[in-house]
Structure formats: structure tokens, C-alpha cells
Amino acid sequence: MVRIQVLGLGNRQHRQLSNNLMAALASIGLRADVEQVTDVDDILQLKVRSIPAIIYNGRIFFENGYTPTVEELREMLSAQAVEH
């Protein structure tokens, strides 16, 4: 199963990213184990440049502090699903 970690501090931007991700997953019918990572120490151990960010099966995406749209997430998820 696909493992996705959503990194953030639980603020508005993090919640928006989580909501967009869930909508994107539903729109393409992809089942995933989605984990919310909100502990600062855990986030630091994952070595992302900024938050919010997404880690898809160990690969970091959207770590530039930008909240991607549902469409952008759908495109990323679809591309990753084809690779795996």
C-alpha cells in the first residue's frame, strides 16, 4: 500500500494540504496509508527544507512551503502510481 506522510504543524496551511490530498486521492481512487506528522522533532528527522510537505513512499514532494492544489496533487499521485 502507498504510504503518504503529511508534514506540518497543524495550522491552516497544513490542514489545507491534507484536505487537498484526501480529495486528490479520492478523485483517482488511490488507497493510501496517510499519516499526519506534526511533531517538530519527527519533522526535523525527515530532513525537509520547509513545511508543509508531503512524503510519498519515502520521496519528498512540495517542500517549498507552497500548498498544492487538488489538481497538482492528482498529477503527482498519478505519476507516482505509474512509476510503482
N, C-alpha and C positions, 0 to 999 in steps of 0.2 A: 504494500500500500504506500501511496505517496505520503511523505511527511513534510509538513509545512510549519515553520515557526514564524510567528509574527512578533517582531521585537518592538517594544515601545514602553512608555511609562504609564499607559492607561489614559492618556489625555485625549483631546478631541481628534487630533491627527491620527493617533494610534487606533482609536475606535473607528474612524472613517476608513482607514486602511483595512481593518478587519471586516467591516461591513462590505466594502467593495470586493474583497477577496471571496467572501462567502457567496456573494451574488455572482461573481465570475465562475466559481466552482459549480454552482447550481446551473448556470446557463449552458455549460458544456457537459454537464452530467459527470463530472470527475469527483470521485470519492477520495477524501484525504483525511489524514490524521492531522488536525490543526491544533497547534499549541501556542498559547499566548505567553510570551516571555517578557515579564515586567520587572524582574529583579535586576537591579543595576549591576551587581557582581556577575550574574549569569550573562547579561548582555555584553559586558566587558570581555568575558572569556571567549565570546563568539567572534571578537575582533572585527566588528563592523565599524565603518567610518562615522556613520551617523544613524539616527533613528527618526522616524520609524523605518523598519527594513523588513524584508521577507527572506527567509532561508528555505529553499525548496530542495529537499533531499541533499542537504549539505552545501548547496550553492547559493551564494548571497545575491539578492536582487533588490533593486530600489533602495539603496542605502544612502541616497543623497539628500534625505530629508523631504523629498517630494512624495506626495500621496498620489499614486497612480489611479487612473480611472478604472471602472469595471472593464471597459474595452481593452485598455492596456494590459490589465491583469489577465484577461481572457486570452489575449495574444501570447503572452509569456507562458501561461499554463499549457496552451495548445502546443506551442513549440517544444516545451519540455516533455510533454507526454509523447510526442513523436520521437524524441531522442531516446526515450527509455522504452 
